[in-house]
């Protein structure tokens, strides 16, 4: 029997992504796509801040999906500060895995960023909205009571288990407990609901990952990639079947 509630929810999610299945419109970048990649559509507020979502370690995921994630880590470059590309590519290739967008938080201490911001802030508000890039866009939220600062983030979920390949594989986060605050989520099936949508998101993720690696961004899973050299593998989308093939013309950044 079809679950109408689940079906309706799925339809709603597809409507949310409507208009994001084309990279260019009239030779101009699709602003809906750009907005989603930069997470500008994420509102500068926390959803139920009293309810914390805990990140699960990859080793503690259900066995059937743990092996899928480990296989992905061995085959596809995962880049530092590329959470959107990393999480979406994982879900496109494995549609049973959800994408979750929202905020991630880290504890504030005297040795961490934003400690002075909290101490010098004059208002008595519990939450401080902060722009760290100087353009007025709110990209940080500071919880003064719990001494946690939040940044925009994208991660994954499987059967209620939240996990993040971007932060767990990055040694920068070793020892840091990461709090998560969800603002939206959708099935990987939405990203591949038709060939045009799937091809668009694949192209965005792969081309962007290749671009940032060529610019010197760190590949955080380079020690896991199954290659014959120390260089990460690169991929492009075949024009005929949209499958992944080695992108041999790319020059990898030397580690």
Buried (B, 14 or more C-beta within 10 A) or exposed (E): EEEEEEEEEBEEBBEBBEEBBEBEEEEEEBEBBEEBBEBEBBEBEBEEBEEEBEBBEBEEBEEEBBEBBBEBBEBBBBBBBBBBBBBBBBBBBBBEBBBBBBBBBBBBEEEEEBBEBBEEBEEEEEBBEBEBEEEEEBBBBBBBEBBBBBBBBBBBBBEEBBBBBBBBBBEEBEEEEBBBBBBBBBBBBBBBBEEEBBBBBBBBBBBBBBEBBEEEBBBBBBEBBEEEEEBBBBBBBEEEEEEBEEBEEBEBBEE
